[in-house]
Amino acid sequence: MDQQQATQLLSQLQRGELKEFRVTKDEFLLFRKTLVQREDFKHFRGIAQRGGDVVYRYLETPRS
């Protein structure tokens, strides 16, 4: 995964085209770097999974 793919996936989550997306442990640092640069960063929720993967979902209301 590169930064362009991460941006595209985050946009698809935002638009509702994807309900959730699983990021592997190996892709996490690049994906998170791209995520925190977005203005709607607080609308994304990452749920850690066993083994180091993270499942991201987009929330209508930002988390606190």
Secondary structure, DSSP 8 states (H G I E B T S, - for coil): --HHHHHHHHHHHHHTS-SEEEE-TTTHHHHHHHHHTSTTGGGEEEEE-TTS-EEEEE-SS---
